[in-house]
Amino acid sequence: MITLKDLKPEATYVNLDRQYMHDLIERAIEKAGSQTKLANILNLHIGKQYQTIFPYWLNHNVLRLDRLYSLHEYLGSVLKTHKIKGLKSRAKGGLVQGTIFPVKLTPKLANVLAKLYCDGCIEKKNSYTATYYNLCYKLISEFKENVSACFGTVPFYERKTHLYWVRIPNIISRTLYEKFRLGRHRVPVQVMNANSQIKGAYLSAVFDDEGSVNKIHGQIRLKMKHKTFLQDIQRLLRDLGVECSGLTRSISGFGHEAWQFGITSRGNFSKFYKSIGFSHPDKLEKLQNRLKSYITPDRK
């Protein structure tokens, strides 16, 4: 699960309940004896910054998370997380409102994690800018719905070029990248150790983005760059009772090394459909048609 402690304090700004913010600052100033003394305690004594910073905090209800921690530590009080109305990164992205901590690992969050790894990306060197791309707008909508279900009211930046893409605030992407170690080219450990619903949701997003279904014989195939990631995917499939072929090396259309495996047979197709499934309409239709082809009409 994600807690407030998973956010980087010096890079996170919180929007607080107005009365809570006012009471917190006033109590701290009263205990310190003056704004000047409180500024020194909080290391805000450079120049005359304290003369403007406290009024700014009070007028905007915005406070950097490490400053919020310092105020509570000074007062000997416990931060009431339900008084946090919004979160924002120091870098890019808008204010995320209504996040309820802790944010638990659910099937929806697992789906988001897989989408960000597959057809999405998080640019660590660009302030953790996170974008999800797809030609299928249904998957874009699903991504947005799942992000909102996990984090509250989220301001998305969305565009359409030769494909659809949507960007999420950096306060979310950085937290996910660091909490779930998304740069390892492995399925997150939290997902590997989760229940079958979470594993199924993660796999569904992976196969939606990177998988294919043969129109004739129905084979489900997954082809990707990183061998370690696919090995984890195979383990998740086996956890859900779906057998797959071994990994084989191939060359992608761009001349890069890639690895792939396939899923065949009626039993495996049926288990995949029930435990994992597709949200991508074309892939779903192909799998359903293949399953229907096994059904023979009753003899009279």
Salt bridges, closest charged atoms under 4 A:
ASP6 OD2 - LYS179 NZ 3.40
GLU10 OE2 - LYS8 NZ 3.86
ASP23 OD1 - HIS22 ND1 3.88
GLU26 OE2 - HIS22 NE2 3.99
ASP66 OD1 - ARG64 NE 2.71
GLU142 OE1 - LYS115 NZ 2.66
GLU158 OE1 - LYS144 NZ 2.76
GLU178 OE2 - ARG174 NE 3.20
ASP232 OD2 - ARG186 NE 2.75
ASP239 OD2 - LYS199 NZ 2.98
GLU257 OE2 - ARG249 NE 2.53
